[in-house]
Amino acid sequence: MKSKTGFFLSALMLAACGGETSKQSESVSAPSPAPNTTDSRPPTYLEGVYATSSSPAHEVFDLFDDNPGTGWQTQEGSGPDEGIMIYFQNPVALQSVQVTPEEGSFQGEAAFMQTYVNGALGAGGKPGDKIDLGKKAVKSLYLRFVKTGLEQTAKRERDGREIEIESYPGNAYIGIKELIVLNDKGESLRLVPPQRQIGNLSASSTLAPDIAYSPANLFDTRKEFGWVEGNKTSAGEGETLNFEFEEPVNITAIQIWNGYQRSSEHFAANARVRNFEFGAKGGPMTAYTLSDSKTGQKIKLAAPLKGQSFELKIKNIYPGKKYKDLAISDLVFFDGEQPFVVSSKLPEQNRANLRSQVGSSPLAQLFNRRISNLLDDESGTITEQSLIIRSDGTFVLYSNEILPDDSESQTLADGNWELVSSDEAGATIKVFGRWNNVSDFADYYRGKSVQNVTRIFSDELTTDGNTVQGKKMVGMFYVR
């Protein structure tokens, strides 16, 4: 069976659809890492950083704590197609990136990591090698661990098709001890992510399901997820966000990523903030204006604010073309040059709630495990596909079809999921978010042409533990 890997990474955005109103409040988690005091290099402040999978004891922030004894690890059973995203506050010309893997994380020549620079495919190489970034100005850098060398492949025949099912050991994980980024002068950069401050946050309303649209999404760095208000009687005017910090903080500026930024379609479909007020709770509020743009907008406050309780109130909006629900994708506070965010326990609470709902269903055994197939049908079409259903209520699907004439159709779908039904025999979930397809095909007059189509989508997936089957757009995935 021939194979041709052509998976790609696109910017991730979340679709916002109608739902119920709910009041939501969250308490927060572990304190921010101590500031780096032993490193004499000037700081390069990051807009944010996140990993697609993290062990609770070894988070991605541990790569930036100036402690050689710590590092990042995925959850056990999560490896291929996991990665790390880094957003720089300002574009930085970079020469190379290099990771130092934990022993046993990667084996053999098959191990491979791929870089994506500003959303575009970059250079790749073996984990541990120095990967050239071409001294380009980099705003975002994604490191995708495509293969570990630990994968095992079994050949099966299912439904009249020849299938290769790739699996990853349930007790294995990817561990990275160090991340080294060199600028265009060959100097190693001291990367400083936003500090995580203990506190609480709440919203006057949140669209259901709460896990998909929670205000905690404002501080996860993922521009593709966000808070969506859920007031059925308005389009966001008058809604409030409240921030309570355990210790006093000083705020000099606030940066906001307006609207839903999973794609241009999602951004236009939902309402965005035009005018808002911000201030210390119970004190005077100051009015500010946002442009109708996907760019992160840094608003310098009229005067620095010091305290523990703050409120943001939406006054006027830019209406959405399809939904009246208002969305904000991400938010970062600043104390001078130092960015900081609210750290929340909500993600682990959501995972616990989802696991409780799923119970002993076969779906529980699929959480955070990549389902990877290579399919060959009678027509000669080769399909390489993978699906990850995450325990945090998100999912990602990759598919690459190679037709007999060597034309290709590549699909990336991602977003959220919610449980429809579950018992010991099986489970059904609703997935919703963004569906992007890039196809090349023979054009009689022009030779090969390329179509790139993005749409807001939803589907229902059903699993019995052996397969995962979509009802409308998602095809069949074979687990074993």
C-alpha positions as CSV (number, residue, x, y, z in Angstrom):
1,M,0.0,0.0,0.0
2,K,1.4,3.3,-1.0
3,S,1.3,6.3,1.4
4,K,1.9,10.0,1.0
5,T,1.8,12.2,4.1
6,G,0.4,15.6,3.4
7,F,-1.2,16.8,6.6
8,F,-1.1,20.5,7.3
9,L,-1.8,22.9,10.2
10,S,-4.2,25.8,9.9
11,A,-5.2,28.5,12.3
12,L,-7.8,27.1,14.7
13,M,-11.2,28.9,15.2
14,L,-14.3,28.0,17.1
15,A,-17.9,28.3,15.8
16,A,-20.4,29.8,18.1
17,C,-24.0,28.6,17.8
18,G,-27.2,29.2,19.7
19,G,-27.7,27.8,23.2
20,E,-28.8,28.3,26.8
21,T,-27.8,31.0,29.3
22,S,-25.9,30.1,32.4
23,K,-24.1,31.9,35.2
24,Q,-20.6,30.6,35.6
25,S,-17.8,31.3,38.1
26,E,-14.4,29.6,38.2
27,S,-11.7,29.3,40.9
28,V,-8.1,29.0,39.9
29,S,-5.2,26.7,40.1
30,A,-1.5,26.5,41.0
31,P,0.5,29.8,41.3
32,S,2.5,31.3,38.5
33,P,6.1,30.1,38.2
34,A,8.5,32.2,40.1
35,P,10.1,35.0,38.0
36,N,13.4,34.1,36.4
37,T,16.1,35.8,38.5
38,T,19.2,33.8,37.6
39,D,19.2,34.4,33.8
40,S,21.0,37.6,32.8
41,R,19.8,37.6,29.2
42,P,17.2,40.3,28.3
43,P,13.7,38.9,28.3
44,T,11.8,38.1,25.1
45,Y,8.2,38.4,26.3
46,L,5.7,36.0,24.8
47,E,2.1,36.7,24.0
48,G,1.3,33.2,25.1
49,V,2.2,29.6,24.9
50,Y,0.2,26.3,25.0
51,A,0.6,22.6,24.4
52,T,-2.1,20.4,22.8
53,S,-1.5,17.8,25.6
54,S,0.1,18.2,29.0
55,S,0.7,16.1,32.1
56,P,-0.7,18.0,35.1
57,A,2.8,17.6,36.8
58,H,4.8,18.7,33.7
59,E,3.1,21.6,32.0
60,V,4.4,23.5,29.0
61,F,5.2,26.5,31.3
62,D,7.9,24.3,32.9
63,L,10.0,24.7,29.8
64,F,10.5,28.4,30.7
65,D,11.1,28.3,34.5
66,D,15.0,28.3,34.4
67,N,15.1,24.9,36.0
68,P,16.9,22.2,34.1
69,G,15.3,19.5,36.2
70,T,11.8,20.3,34.9
71,G,10.2,20.1,31.5
72,W,7.0,19.4,29.5
73,Q,5.3,16.0,29.1
74,T,2.2,14.9,27.2
75,Q,-0.4,12.8,29.0
76,E,0.3,9.1,28.9
77,G,-0.9,7.6,25.7
78,S,-0.6,10.9,23.9
79,G,2.3,11.4,21.5
80,P,2.0,11.6,17.7
81,D,0.3,14.8,16.4
82,E,0.7,16.6,19.7
83,G,2.6,19.9,19.8
84,I,3.6,23.2,21.3
85,M,2.5,26.7,20.1
86,I,4.5,29.8,20.9
87,Y,3.2,33.3,20.2
88,F,5.6,36.2,20.2
89,Q,4.5,39.7,21.3
90,N,6.3,41.1,18.3
91,P,7.8,39.3,15.3
92,V,11.4,38.1,16.0
93,A,13.9,37.0,13.3
94,L,14.8,33.4,14.3
95,Q,17.7,31.3,13.0
96,S,16.7,27.9,14.5
97,V,14.8,25.9,17.1
98,Q,15.9,22.8,19.0
99,V,14.3,20.6,21.6
100,T,16.1,18.3,24.1
101,P,13.9,15.2,24.4
102,E,13.6,13.0,27.4
103,E,15.3,9.6,27.0
104,G,12.9,7.1,25.4
105,S,10.5,9.7,24.0
106,F,11.7,9.1,20.4
107,Q,13.3,6.1,18.8
108,G,14.9,5.4,15.5
109,E,15.0,7.3,12.2
110,A,11.2,7.4,11.9
111,A,11.0,10.1,14.7
112,F,10.1,13.4,13.1
113,M,9.0,16.9,14.2
114,Q,7.5,19.6,11.9
115,T,7.6,23.4,12.4
116,Y,5.0,25.8,11.2
117,V,6.1,29.4,11.0
118,N,3.3,32.1,11.1
119,G,0.9,29.3,10.2
120,A,2.8,28.1,7.1
121,L,4.7,24.9,6.7
122,G,8.3,25.2,7.8
123,A,11.3,22.9,8.0
124,G,11.2,19.6,9.8
125,G,13.7,17.2,11.3
126,K,14.5,14.7,14.0
127,P,13.7,15.7,17.6
128,G,17.0,16.9,19.1
129,D,18.3,18.3,15.8
130,K,18.7,22.0,15.2
131,I,15.9,22.9,12.8
132,D,16.6,25.9,10.5
133,L,14.0,28.7,10.5
134,G,15.7,30.8,7.8
135,K,16.1,34.0,9.9
136,K,12.5,34.9,9.1
137,A,10.4,37.3,11.3
138,V,8.3,34.9,13.4
139,K,5.1,35.9,15.2
140,S,3.9,32.3,15.8
141,L,5.9,29.1,16.0
142,Y,4.2,25.7,16.2
143,L,6.2,22.5,16.9
144,R,4.3,19.4,15.8
145,F,5.6,16.0,16.9
146,V,4.5,13.9,13.9
147,K,6.2,10.6,14.6
148,T,7.9,9.2,17.7
149,G,9.3,5.9,16.3
150,L,7.2,4.1,19.0
151,E,4.2,3.6,16.8
152,Q,3.0,0.1,15.9
153,T,1.1,-0.8,12.7
154,A,-1.3,-3.6,12.2
155,K,-2.8,-4.6,8.8
156,R,-6.5,-5.5,8.7
157,E,-9.3,-6.0,6.2
158,R,-12.5,-4.2,7.1
159,D,-15.6,-3.6,5.0
160,G,-13.8,-4.9,1.9
161,R,-10.9,-2.4,2.3
162,E,-7.3,-2.9,3.2
163,I,-6.5,-1.0,6.3
164,E,-3.4,-0.1,8.3
165,I,-4.2,0.8,11.9
166,E,-1.4,2.7,13.7
167,S,-1.3,2.7,17.5
168,Y,0.8,4.3,20.2
169,P,1.7,2.6,23.6
170,G,-0.8,3.5,26.3
171,N,2.0,4.1,28.9
172,A,4.2,6.2,26.6
173,Y,4.5,9.9,26.4
174,I,6.6,12.7,24.8
175,G,8.9,14.5,27.2
176,I,10.9,17.6,26.3
177,K,13.5,18.9,28.8
178,E,14.6,22.0,27.1
179,L,13.5,24.3,24.2
180,I,16.3,26.4,22.6
181,V,15.4,29.2,20.2
182,L,18.2,31.2,18.5
183,N,17.7,34.7,17.0
184,D,19.2,35.7,13.6
185,K,22.5,36.5,15.4
186,G,22.7,33.0,16.7
187,E,21.9,34.1,20.3
188,S,19.8,31.9,22.5
189,L,16.6,33.8,23.6
190,R,15.3,33.9,27.1
191,L,11.6,33.4,26.4
192,V,9.2,34.7,29.1
193,P,5.5,33.6,28.9
194,P,2.7,35.5,30.6
195,Q,2.7,35.1,34.4
196,R,-0.2,33.1,35.8
197,Q,-1.9,34.9,38.7
198,I,-4.2,33.0,41.0
199,G,-7.8,34.4,41.0
200,N,-11.4,33.9,40.0
201,L,-13.3,35.0,36.9
202,S,-17.0,35.0,36.1
203,A,-19.3,36.1,33.3
204,S,-22.8,37.5,33.5
205,S,-23.9,34.8,31.1
206,T,-22.3,32.0,29.1
207,L,-23.6,30.1,26.0
208,A,-24.2,26.4,26.5
209,P,-22.4,24.0,26.5
210,D,-20.3,25.8,29.2
211,I,-17.1,23.8,28.6
212,A,-17.1,25.1,25.0
213,Y,-17.7,28.8,25.7
214,S,-16.4,29.3,29.2
215,P,-14.8,32.7,30.2
216,A,-11.8,30.5,31.3
217,N,-11.1,30.2,27.6
218,L,-10.1,33.9,27.6
219,F,-6.7,33.0,29.2
220,D,-5.7,29.7,27.5
221,T,-3.7,31.4,24.6
222,R,-5.7,29.5,22.1
223,K,-7.2,32.1,19.8
224,E,-9.6,29.4,18.4
225,F,-11.5,29.1,21.7
226,G,-13.1,31.9,23.6
227,W,-15.9,33.2,25.8
228,V,-19.4,33.6,24.3
229,E,-22.2,35.3,26.1
230,G,-25.5,33.5,26.3
231,N,-28.1,36.2,26.9
232,K,-31.1,35.4,24.7
233,T,-32.5,38.9,25.0
234,S,-29.5,40.8,23.7
235,A,-26.5,40.6,21.4
236,G,-23.9,41.2,24.2
237,E,-24.7,44.8,25.2
238,G,-24.6,45.1,29.0
239,E,-22.8,41.8,29.6
240,T,-19.9,41.8,32.1
241,L,-16.7,39.9,32.9
242,N,-15.4,40.0,36.5
243,F,-11.8,39.3,37.5
244,E,-10.9,38.6,41.2
245,F,-7.2,38.2,42.0
246,E,-5.9,36.5,45.2
247,E,-3.2,39.1,45.6
248,P,-3.2,42.8,44.4
249,V,-2.1,43.3,40.8
250,N,-1.2,46.4,38.8
251,I,-2.8,46.7,35.3
252,T,-1.4,49.2,32.8
253,A,-2.9,47.8,29.6
254,I,-5.2,45.1,28.4
255,Q,-4.9,43.2,25.1
256,I,-8.1,41.7,23.5
257,W,-8.6,39.4,20.6
258,N,-12.1,40.4,19.5
259,G,-14.7,38.1,18.2
260,Y,-14.4,34.4,17.3
261,Q,-11.1,33.8,15.6
262,R,-11.3,30.2,14.4
263,S,-11.6,31.5,10.8
264,S,-12.8,34.6,9.0
265,E,-16.2,32.9,8.6
266,H,-16.6,32.5,12.3
267,F,-15.4,36.0,13.0
268,A,-18.0,37.5,10.7
269,A,-20.8,35.2,11.9
270,N,-20.7,36.3,15.6
271,A,-21.0,39.6,17.2
272,R,-17.8,41.5,18.4
273,V,-17.2,44.2,20.9
274,R,-17.2,47.8,19.7
275,N,-17.1,49.8,23.0
276,F,-16.4,48.6,26.6
277,E,-15.8,50.0,30.0
278,F,-13.1,48.7,32.3
279,G,-12.1,49.6,35.9
280,A,-11.8,48.5,39.5
281,K,-15.0,47.0,40.8
282,G,-17.0,49.6,42.6
283,G,-14.9,52.4,41.3
284,P,-15.1,54.7,38.3
285,M,-15.2,53.0,34.9
286,T,-13.4,54.3,31.8
287,A,-14.7,53.8,28.2
288,Y,-12.5,52.3,25.5
289,T,-13.1,51.3,21.8
290,L,-12.0,48.3,19.8
291,S,-11.8,48.2,16.0
292,D,-13.6,45.4,14.1
293,S,-10.4,43.5,13.5
294,K,-8.9,40.0,14.2
295,T,-5.7,41.6,15.3
296,G,-4.9,41.5,19.0
297,Q,-5.6,45.1,20.2
298,K,-3.5,46.4,23.1
299,I,-5.4,49.1,24.9
300,K,-3.3,51.3,27.2
301,L,-5.4,52.2,30.3
302,A,-6.1,55.9,30.9
303,A,-4.4,55.4,34.3
304,P,-2.8,52.3,35.9
305,L,-5.2,50.3,38.1
306,K,-4.0,48.6,41.3
307,G,-6.3,46.2,43.2
308,Q,-7.8,42.7,43.3
309,S,-11.2,43.1,41.7
310,F,-11.9,44.4,38.2
311,E,-14.8,44.5,35.8
312,L,-15.2,44.7,32.0
313,K,-18.6,45.8,30.7
314,I,-19.7,45.7,27.1
315,K,-21.5,48.8,25.9
316,N,-21.8,48.5,22.1
317,I,-21.2,45.8,19.5
318,Y,-20.5,45.0,15.9
319,P,-23.4,42.7,15.0
320,G,-22.7,39.2,13.6
321,K,-23.9,38.2,10.2
322,K,-25.3,34.8,11.3
323,Y,-25.5,34.7,15.1
324,K,-26.3,37.4,17.7
325,D,-24.0,35.8,20.3
326,L,-21.0,37.9,21.1
327,A,-17.5,36.4,21.4
328,I,-14.1,37.3,22.7
329,S,-11.3,34.9,21.9
330,D,-8.4,35.8,24.2
331,L,-7.3,38.4,26.7
332,V,-4.0,39.3,28.4
333,F,-3.3,41.9,31.1
334,F,-0.1,43.9,31.3
335,D,1.9,45.4,34.2
336,G,4.4,47.5,32.2
337,E,6.1,45.1,29.8
338,Q,5.2,41.9,31.8
339,P,2.0,40.1,30.5
340,F,-0.1,38.1,33.0
341,V,-3.2,36.0,32.9
342,V,-5.7,34.4,35.3
343,S,-5.0,30.7,36.0
344,S,-8.1,28.6,36.4
345,K,-8.9,25.1,37.7
346,L,-11.8,25.0,35.3
347,P,-10.0,22.8,32.6
348,E,-9.4,20.0,35.1
349,Q,-12.9,20.3,36.5
350,N,-14.3,20.1,33.0
351,R,-12.3,17.0,32.3
352,A,-13.5,15.4,35.5
353,N,-17.2,16.3,34.7
354,L,-16.9,14.9,31.2
355,R,-15.3,11.6,32.4
356,S,-18.1,11.3,34.9
357,Q,-20.7,11.8,32.2
358,V,-19.0,9.3,29.9
359,G,-18.7,6.8,32.7
360,S,-17.7,3.3,31.5
361,S,-18.6,3.9,27.9
362,P,-16.1,2.9,25.2
363,L,-15.6,6.6,24.6
364,A,-13.6,6.9,27.8
365,Q,-10.9,4.5,26.4
366,L,-10.5,6.8,23.4
367,F,-9.8,10.0,25.2
368,N,-6.5,11.7,24.2
369,R,-5.5,8.8,22.0
370,R,-4.8,9.3,18.3
371,I,-6.9,7.0,16.0
372,S,-4.8,6.7,12.9
373,N,-5.7,4.8,9.7
374,L,-4.3,4.3,6.2
375,L,-7.1,3.1,3.9
376,D,-6.9,1.7,0.3
377,D,-10.1,1.2,-1.6
378,E,-10.9,-0.6,-4.9
379,S,-10.8,2.7,-6.9
380,G,-7.2,3.2,-6.0
381,T,-7.9,6.1,-3.6
382,I,-5.5,6.2,-0.6
383,T,-6.8,7.9,2.5
384,E,-4.6,8.8,5.5
385,Q,-6.6,10.0,8.4
386,S,-6.3,10.6,12.2
387,L,-8.7,11.7,14.9
388,I,-8.1,12.8,18.5
389,I,-11.1,13.2,20.9
390,R,-9.7,15.1,23.9
391,S,-10.9,14.9,27.5
392,D,-11.1,18.7,27.6
393,G,-14.1,18.7,25.3
394,T,-12.1,19.4,22.1
395,F,-11.2,17.4,19.0
396,V,-9.1,17.5,15.9
397,L,-9.3,15.5,12.6
398,Y,-6.8,15.3,9.8
399,S,-7.5,13.6,6.5
400,N,-5.5,13.4,3.2
401,E,-7.0,11.6,0.2
402,I,-4.8,10.8,-2.8
403,L,-6.8,10.0,-5.9
404,P,-5.7,7.7,-8.7
405,D,-4.7,10.8,-10.8
406,D,-2.5,11.9,-7.9
407,S,-4.7,14.9,-7.1
408,E,-5.2,15.4,-3.4
409,S,-7.9,16.5,-1.0
410,Q,-6.7,17.5,2.5
411,T,-9.1,18.2,5.4
412,L,-8.6,19.7,8.9
413,A,-11.6,19.8,11.2
414,D,-11.5,20.9,14.8
415,G,-13.5,22.5,17.6
416,N,-15.5,21.2,20.5
417,W,-17.7,18.2,21.3
418,E,-20.5,17.5,23.7
419,L,-22.0,14.2,24.9
420,V,-25.4,13.2,23.4
421,S,-25.7,9.7,24.9
422,S,-23.5,7.1,26.6
423,D,-23.8,3.6,28.0
424,E,-21.6,0.5,28.3
425,A,-22.2,-0.5,24.7
426,G,-21.3,2.8,23.1
427,A,-21.6,6.6,22.9
428,T,-22.7,9.4,20.6
429,I,-21.1,12.9,20.7
430,K,-21.9,16.1,18.8
431,V,-18.8,17.7,17.3
432,F,-18.9,21.3,16.0
433,G,-16.4,23.9,14.9
434,R,-14.4,24.5,11.7
435,W,-14.1,22.3,8.6
436,N,-11.3,23.3,6.1
437,N,-10.7,21.4,2.9
438,V,-7.9,22.1,0.4
439,S,-8.2,20.2,-2.9
440,D,-6.3,20.2,-6.1
441,F,-7.9,18.9,-9.3
442,A,-7.4,18.8,-13.0
443,D,-8.8,21.9,-14.8
444,Y,-9.2,21.3,-18.6
445,Y,-8.1,24.9,-19.5
446,R,-5.7,25.8,-16.7
447,G,-4.0,22.5,-15.7
448,K,-4.2,21.9,-11.9
449,S,-6.3,24.2,-9.8
450,V,-6.6,24.5,-6.0
451,Q,-9.8,25.1,-4.0
452,N,-9.6,26.1,-0.3
453,V,-13.0,26.0,1.4
454,T,-13.7,26.7,5.1
455,R,-17.2,26.2,6.6
456,I,-18.8,26.1,10.0
457,F,-19.9,22.5,10.6
458,S,-21.4,20.0,13.0
459,D,-21.8,16.3,13.0
460,E,-22.6,13.4,15.3
461,L,-20.0,10.7,15.9
462,T,-20.9,7.2,17.3
463,T,-18.5,4.7,18.7
464,D,-18.7,1.2,20.0
465,G,-15.0,1.1,20.9
466,N,-14.0,-0.6,17.7
467,T,-14.9,2.1,15.2
468,V,-15.9,5.8,15.2
469,Q,-18.5,6.7,12.6
470,G,-19.8,10.2,11.6
471,K,-23.4,10.7,10.4
472,K,-22.8,13.5,7.8
473,M,-19.3,14.7,7.1
474,V,-16.9,12.6,9.1
475,G,-16.1,9.1,7.7
476,M,-15.3,5.8,9.4
477,F,-12.4,5.5,11.7
478,Y,-11.1,2.1,12.8
479,V,-9.8,1.8,16.3
480,R,-8.6,-1.8,16.1
